[in-house]
Amino acid sequence: MIERILPAPALHTLFVSRETSNCPLLSDMVTLGQSLQEFGLTDKDTGILSLDYGKRLLINAKNVDLKKLTQQGIVEIVDYDPLKNIMMVIGLNDPTLETPTHWIIQKARHDVNAVLQINSTSLFEKFQDRLPTTEKDTQPGTLERAKEILRTLRNGKTILIKNEGIVFVGINGKEIHDALNRYLEVQK
């Protein structure tokens, strides 16, 4: 069977509510995001953090600096249809471009409730000989990217996205923080 890759339809975001989410995991997400300052990430290093919450997903909004994350910078994804590329959202801002990828990863893997993606070519270069790496270059937020990451996650819970950065997955934020401690040096 030959797989055809069709262009993805534009993401259509429907806001259920333009209020701040009141999910009980918000404080965990803010704490984990703000802890990234300890690891010496530069202003050029951007990140996407998501936590699975039952059938929903918390993720930082577009253009939000994780190191300065607040409750207002988080959106709650109520539902997502990857075939129609329609997303139902609670929050003040638009979700980040990688939201579909994080949704698919967390719904496909029962052992993954937290995903941290750090877009940093310097981290990619630092670990490219030590960590599993996606084989193909893929566009952010696409089904192809999600499939490529899921394929590479078979080899470990910390992987690299080819030429882009590093992805940490875990059952919760603590597991992500522990992995950060293993791979990145804490700046004193």
C-alpha beads as a LAMMPS data file, in Angstrom:
LAMMPS data file: protein, C-alpha beads

188 atoms
187 bonds

1 atom types
1 bond types

-500.0 500.0 xlo xhi
-500.0 500.0 ylo yhi
-500.0 500.0 zlo zhi

Masses

1 110.0

Atoms # bond

1 1 1 0.000 0.000 0.000
2 1 1 1.294 3.440 -0.913
3 1 1 0.767 6.225 1.553
4 1 1 -0.172 9.555 0.015
5 1 1 0.566 12.674 1.955
6 1 1 -2.083 15.282 1.313
7 1 1 -1.733 18.882 2.401
8 1 1 -3.155 19.367 5.879
9 1 1 -6.171 21.615 6.137
10 1 1 -5.595 24.817 8.072
11 1 1 -6.153 24.459 11.812
12 1 1 -9.603 25.723 12.727
13 1 1 -9.844 26.809 16.365
14 1 1 -13.235 27.121 18.057
15 1 1 -13.184 28.868 21.420
16 1 1 -15.647 27.290 23.844
17 1 1 -14.738 30.011 26.345
18 1 1 -12.395 33.002 26.316
19 1 1 -11.699 32.615 30.030
20 1 1 -8.654 31.252 31.807
21 1 1 -8.821 27.507 32.386
22 1 1 -9.376 26.393 35.992
23 1 1 -7.812 22.937 35.630
24 1 1 -6.122 21.710 38.847
25 1 1 -2.896 20.930 36.912
26 1 1 -2.267 24.572 35.983
27 1 1 0.034 25.209 38.952
28 1 1 2.131 22.110 38.105
29 1 1 2.496 23.331 34.547
30 1 1 3.465 26.874 35.582
31 1 1 6.028 25.520 38.070
32 1 1 7.599 23.199 35.485
33 1 1 7.700 25.914 32.835
34 1 1 9.297 28.455 35.154
35 1 1 11.852 25.866 36.340
36 1 1 13.370 25.885 32.845
37 1 1 15.315 29.002 33.877
38 1 1 17.471 26.729 36.053
39 1 1 18.765 24.914 32.989
40 1 1 20.394 27.855 31.224
41 1 1 18.157 27.932 28.168
42 1 1 18.695 31.051 26.065
43 1 1 16.062 33.455 24.791
44 1 1 16.399 31.797 21.373
45 1 1 15.406 28.425 22.874
46 1 1 11.625 28.207 22.687
47 1 1 9.493 25.543 24.261
48 1 1 6.142 23.867 24.216
49 1 1 4.819 22.155 27.333
50 1 1 1.655 20.084 27.483
51 1 1 -0.037 18.002 30.167
52 1 1 -2.806 15.503 29.552
53 1 1 -5.838 15.977 31.777
54 1 1 -8.348 13.158 31.278
55 1 1 -9.756 13.682 27.805
56 1 1 -8.341 17.205 27.655
57 1 1 -4.926 18.753 27.148
58 1 1 -3.242 21.774 28.706
59 1 1 -0.656 23.499 26.515
60 1 1 1.052 26.849 26.458
61 1 1 -0.395 29.468 24.131
62 1 1 1.293 30.693 20.970
63 1 1 4.285 33.031 21.561
64 1 1 4.436 32.367 25.322
65 1 1 7.885 32.098 26.924
66 1 1 7.771 28.941 29.065
67 1 1 10.352 30.376 31.453
68 1 1 7.828 33.131 32.307
69 1 1 4.688 30.983 32.088
70 1 1 1.564 32.116 33.939
71 1 1 -1.958 30.734 34.141
72 1 1 -3.059 33.227 31.471
73 1 1 -0.499 31.771 29.037
74 1 1 -2.066 28.299 29.119
75 1 1 -4.944 27.052 26.991
76 1 1 -7.091 23.986 27.585
77 1 1 -7.854 21.849 24.552
78 1 1 -11.302 20.369 25.056
79 1 1 -11.272 18.258 21.895
80 1 1 -9.361 17.883 18.628
81 1 1 -10.275 16.125 15.383
82 1 1 -7.049 15.417 13.464
83 1 1 -8.849 14.474 10.243
84 1 1 -10.803 17.729 10.013
85 1 1 -8.102 19.688 11.896
86 1 1 -10.682 21.289 14.189
87 1 1 -9.848 22.142 17.780
88 1 1 -12.131 23.234 20.649
89 1 1 -10.321 25.491 23.130
90 1 1 -10.746 27.251 26.481
91 1 1 -8.381 30.149 27.033
92 1 1 -7.424 33.708 26.350
93 1 1 -5.048 33.084 23.437
94 1 1 -4.541 30.822 20.453
95 1 1 -2.794 27.501 21.150
96 1 1 0.720 26.931 19.860
97 1 1 1.255 25.506 16.368
98 1 1 2.466 22.154 17.758
99 1 1 -0.774 21.505 19.670
100 1 1 -2.030 18.833 17.209
101 1 1 1.290 16.970 17.514
102 1 1 1.201 16.986 21.328
103 1 1 -2.472 15.923 21.338
104 1 1 -1.798 12.940 19.071
105 1 1 1.281 11.827 21.038
106 1 1 -0.531 11.916 24.370
107 1 1 -3.649 10.197 23.098
108 1 1 -1.636 7.477 21.324
109 1 1 0.566 6.608 24.312
110 1 1 -1.008 5.701 27.647
111 1 1 2.363 6.096 29.382
112 1 1 2.678 9.746 28.277
113 1 1 0.790 12.480 30.124
114 1 1 3.430 15.196 29.794
115 1 1 5.428 16.439 26.806
116 1 1 8.136 19.100 26.792
117 1 1 9.513 20.138 23.431
118 1 1 12.481 22.521 23.412
119 1 1 13.238 23.998 20.012
120 1 1 16.984 24.529 20.168
121 1 1 19.480 23.717 17.436
122 1 1 22.293 23.920 20.006
123 1 1 20.662 21.175 22.121
124 1 1 20.087 19.117 18.966
125 1 1 23.770 19.406 18.055
126 1 1 24.875 18.636 21.627
127 1 1 22.909 15.363 21.821
128 1 1 22.704 14.198 18.196
129 1 1 25.159 11.347 18.766
130 1 1 23.595 10.242 22.079
131 1 1 19.822 10.289 21.614
132 1 1 17.402 8.708 19.129
133 1 1 16.536 11.183 16.360
134 1 1 13.570 11.441 14.011
135 1 1 14.592 10.377 10.514
136 1 1 12.597 12.826 8.409
137 1 1 12.264 16.585 8.395
138 1 1 8.621 17.344 9.156
139 1 1 6.479 20.440 9.448
140 1 1 5.362 21.530 12.937
141 1 1 1.834 20.591 13.965
142 1 1 1.300 17.939 11.300
143 1 1 0.191 14.332 11.468
144 1 1 3.479 13.378 9.788
145 1 1 5.426 15.041 12.619
146 1 1 3.351 13.213 15.249
147 1 1 3.887 9.863 13.513
148 1 1 7.630 10.482 13.184
149 1 1 7.956 11.419 16.863
150 1 1 5.862 8.425 17.971
151 1 1 8.025 6.111 15.844
152 1 1 11.204 7.503 17.448
153 1 1 9.732 7.368 20.978
154 1 1 9.850 3.573 20.721
155 1 1 13.581 3.967 21.467
156 1 1 13.317 6.117 24.581
157 1 1 11.447 8.857 26.399
158 1 1 13.903 11.582 25.422
159 1 1 14.424 12.053 21.694
160 1 1 15.548 14.645 19.181
161 1 1 13.559 16.220 16.374
162 1 1 15.925 16.287 13.397
163 1 1 17.695 19.659 13.132
164 1 1 15.214 21.313 15.537
165 1 1 15.475 20.316 19.181
166 1 1 14.702 17.855 21.929
167 1 1 11.506 16.214 23.239
168 1 1 10.984 14.860 26.754
169 1 1 7.929 12.715 27.523
170 1 1 6.758 11.239 30.797
171 1 1 3.866 10.154 32.934
172 1 1 3.880 13.526 34.756
173 1 1 5.756 16.792 35.162
174 1 1 8.094 15.325 37.783
175 1 1 9.351 12.711 35.327
176 1 1 10.009 15.476 32.775
177 1 1 11.860 17.544 35.396
178 1 1 13.963 14.508 36.383
179 1 1 14.879 13.947 32.717
180 1 1 15.862 17.603 32.389
181 1 1 18.156 17.139 35.403
182 1 1 19.750 14.118 33.722
183 1 1 20.405 15.789 30.375
184 1 1 20.829 19.501 31.035
185 1 1 23.159 21.073 33.517
186 1 1 21.522 23.189 36.196
187 1 1 22.900 26.761 36.044
188 1 1 23.922 28.070 39.454

Bonds

1 1 1 2
2 1 2 3
3 1 3 4
4 1 4 5
5 1 5 6
6 1 6 7
7 1 7 8
8 1 8 9
9 1 9 10
10 1 10 11
11 1 11 12
12 1 12 13
13 1 13 14
14 1 14 15
15 1 15 16
16 1 16 17
17 1 17 18
18 1 18 19
19 1 19 20
20 1 20 21
21 1 21 22
22 1 22 23
23 1 23 24
24 1 24 25
25 1 25 26
26 1 26 27
27 1 27 28
28 1 28 29
29 1 29 30
30 1 30 31
31 1 31 32
32 1 32 33
33 1 33 34
34 1 34 35
35 1 35 36
36 1 36 37
37 1 37 38
38 1 38 39
39 1 39 40
40 1 40 41
41 1 41 42
42 1 42 43
43 1 43 44
44 1 44 45
45 1 45 46
46 1 46 47
47 1 47 48
48 1 48 49
49 1 49 50
50 1 50 51
51 1 51 52
52 1 52 53
53 1 53 54
54 1 54 55
55 1 55 56
56 1 56 57
57 1 57 58
58 1 58 59
59 1 59 60
60 1 60 61
61 1 61 62
62 1 62 63
63 1 63 64
64 1 64 65
65 1 65 66
66 1 66 67
67 1 67 68
68 1 68 69
69 1 69 70
70 1 70 71
71 1 71 72
72 1 72 73
73 1 73 74
74 1 74 75
75 1 75 76
76 1 76 77
77 1 77 78
78 1 78 79
79 1 79 80
80 1 80 81
81 1 81 82
82 1 82 83
83 1 83 84
84 1 84 85
85 1 85 86
86 1 86 87
87 1 87 88
88 1 88 89
89 1 89 90
90 1 90 91
91 1 91 92
92 1 92 93
93 1 93 94
94 1 94 95
95 1 95 96
96 1 96 97
97 1 97 98
98 1 98 99
99 1 99 100
100 1 100 101
101 1 101 102
102 1 102 103
103 1 103 104
104 1 104 105
105 1 105 106
106 1 106 107
107 1 107 108
108 1 108 109
109 1 109 110
110 1 110 111
111 1 111 112
112 1 112 113
113 1 113 114
114 1 114 115
115 1 115 116
116 1 116 117
117 1 117 118
118 1 118 119
119 1 119 120
120 1 120 121
121 1 121 122
122 1 122 123
123 1 123 124
124 1 124 125
125 1 125 126
126 1 126 127
127 1 127 128
128 1 128 129
129 1 129 130
130 1 130 131
131 1 131 132
132 1 132 133
133 1 133 134
134 1 134 135
135 1 135 136
136 1 136 137
137 1 137 138
138 1 138 139
139 1 139 140
140 1 140 141
141 1 141 142
142 1 142 143
143 1 143 144
144 1 144 145
145 1 145 146
146 1 146 147
147 1 147 148
148 1 148 149
149 1 149 150
150 1 150 151
151 1 151 152
152 1 152 153
153 1 153 154
154 1 154 155
155 1 155 156
156 1 156 157
157 1 157 158
158 1 158 159
159 1 159 160
160 1 160 161
161 1 161 162
162 1 162 163
163 1 163 164
164 1 164 165
165 1 165 166
166 1 166 167
167 1 167 168
168 1 168 169
169 1 169 170
170 1 170 171
171 1 171 172
172 1 172 173
173 1 173 174
174 1 174 175
175 1 175 176
176 1 176 177
177 1 177 178
178 1 178 179
179 1 179 180
180 1 180 181
181 1 181 182
182 1 182 183
183 1 183 184
184 1 184 185
185 1 185 186
186 1 186 187
187 1 187 188
